Amino acid sequence: MKTSDSLKAIAPALLEAQKQITFALKDSVNPHFKNRYADVSAVIEAVKGPLNKNGITFLQSLSDVQAGETRQRLTTRLLH
């Protein structure tokens, strides 16, 4: 996939979005370690509004598991 050669246009929009983004709510519990964490949907909820307000949208896709790997990869692409 072709991407921009420069971050000149998106950088100011990301800065403004980051000023507005707050911490994601730790709404899930890891049963093994018993610690709390923010799951993917909580992270999306925390960042989607500020990103969209500043003209940034995001796409997410899962990659297939490669030989020797046990987990899928989540790739996030920002569009401005």
N, C-alpha and C positions, 0 to 999 in steps of 0.2 A: 504494500500500500504506500502510495506517495504521501509524504508529509511535508510541512513547510520547512524551508531552509532557514527561516528566521522566527524568533519568538517575539519580535518587536510588537506585533499586534495583540497577541494574547497575554503578554506579561502584565500590562497595566490592568487588564480585566481580572487576571488571577490575583493580583495584589488587592484589588477592591473586594473580591469575593472572600479572600482569606481574612480580611478585616471583619467580615460579617459572620464567618463560620464559627460556631461554638462547638464544644465537645459533644461527641455522640453519647447518647444515653446508654449506660452499661446495663442492658436489659436481659442478658442471658447469663447462664451459669455453666461453667465447665465442670462436668460431673467427676472428672478424674482429679483435678487440682482444687476443686471447690471455689475457684475464683470467678469473679464477674467480668464480663467483657461486652463490648458493643458488637452485635452481629452485623452482617452486611446491610441489612435493611435499616438498622439504626444509623449506620454511617451515611447511607444514601439520604435518609431523612435530614441529617444534619447539614449536608453539603449541597443538596439539589437546589433549594431555594436561592441561596447566595450565588451559586454558579449561574443559574438561569437568569437571575436579576442582572447579571453583568455580561449577558450575551454568550455564555458558555453552556454547552450541552455535553453530555457524555454518553458514550456507548460502551457496553460491557459484553464480553463474550468469553465463553469457556473454551479452553484448548483441550484437545484430546490428550489422554495420558500417553506419554512416550514410553518406550521400552525401558524398564528399570525404575520407572517412577510410579508412585502409588497415589498421587493426588493430581487433580486437574488444576489448571492455572486459570486465574481470572485476569483478563486483560482489560484495562480501562483506557479508552481513547477520548481525549478532550477535543471538542470542535468549537471554533470561534468564528 
